[in-house]
């Protein structure tokens, strides 16, 4: 079996965004319907979304807004989730990121489907939790 995370069936994984997180949800993460809790997915998106702003801010950041969050397909136990991020805006103290989540289904076809997309804004903070300027490179 190939270990290539970019199978040829289903959706295509993005090549213009950075892979920032990969995780497999477990049975403890399911809701009463047997799908993965939306809140669990949201927490993973927040973690994935923070990777690029952490690098750019060179210090503490805080999530200040979830600008958009769309669930497109259910997430199942055992799906291999891949989180891709892209910075869409850098402000004076804030960084806005788009995150796309793809699930590789663990079925015979290893189908890839886009399950979630979100846009989040993070703010750079100082040791007291106050906004601070984002460093310019």
N, C-alpha and C positions, 0 to 999 in steps of 0.2 A: 504494500500500500504506500502510496506517495505521501510524503510529509509536506508537500507544497501547499501553503495556506491559500493559494489562489487557484482553486479548481475551475474547470472550464464550464461547469453547469451553473445555472441560476444567475444572480446578480454578479456584477464585476466589482471587485474590491478597488477602492480609489488608489490611484497612483500619484495624485497631486496633494495628498494629505499625509501626515506622519502617523504611523502606527504607534500609539502611546500606551496601550494596555491590551492584554489578552487574558481572558478568564473563562472558567467553566462553572456555571451555576450548579448548585447541589440541591438535593431533595429538601434540605432545611429552608430553602429560599422560595418554596412554592406557596401559592395562595390556595383557597378552598376549591378552585376550579382546576388545580393541577398545573397551572402556568406559573412562571416566576413572577413574584411580586413586582409591580411597577416601581414601588419605592426602592427595592433592591437595585433595579436597573438605574434609577435616578441617582442613587448613591455612587454607583460605579461610573456613571457619566460625569458626575462632579469630580471624582478622583481623576479620571482621564482628562477632563477639561482643564484641570489645574496644572498639568505637566508643562505645557508650553509657557503659560504665564509665570510659573515659578522660575523658569530659566531666564525669562525676559526681565522680571522684576528683581531678580538677584536678591531675594529675601522673602519675608512673609507676604502672604496674600490672603484675601478673604473673598468668598463667594458673595457677591452683592445682589445679583439678579439672575434669574432663569428667564431669559427673554422669550424663549420658545422651547417647547418640548412636545414632540409628536411620537406616539407609539404607532408603528406601522404594521407590525406582525407580533404575535406572542413569542415569548422566549420560553424555551423548553429546558427541562433538566438535561444536562449533558451537552447542550449546544456549546460550541466553541465560539465565544464572543470576541470580536476584534473591534477595538475602539480607535477611530482615526480622528485626528484633530487638526485644525487649521486656525491660525489667528486671523480674524477678519477686521480688527480695529485695535489700535493702540492710542489711548488718550493720554491726558496729562498724568492721571493716577490710575487709570483703569485699562484693562485688556479684555477684549471680547473674543470669544472662541466659538467656533462651530465644531460640534462633535457628531460623527456618524457612527452607528453601531451596526455591525454585520454579524449574523449568526451562520456558522457552518453547521448544518444539521448532520447529526451522526446517523444518517440513514445510508442506504446502499449507494445513493448518488452523491452524497456529501454536498447537497445543494447549499448555495450561499444566498441568503436573503437579507435585505436591509430591514432591521427591526426597529430602529429608533434614530431620530436625529434631534439635536438640541443646539440652542445657542445660549451661552452663559457669559456673564460678565464678572470679572474678578477685579479687586482693587488692591494695589500695593499698600501695605501698612507698615508703620513703624512699631517699635517694641511696645508702645502703649495702645496699639490698635487704631491709631489715627492714619488717615490717608497720607501717602507720601508720593512724590513724583516717581514715575517709572523712569529708570535710567535710559538714556539715549546712547545707542552704540555708535 
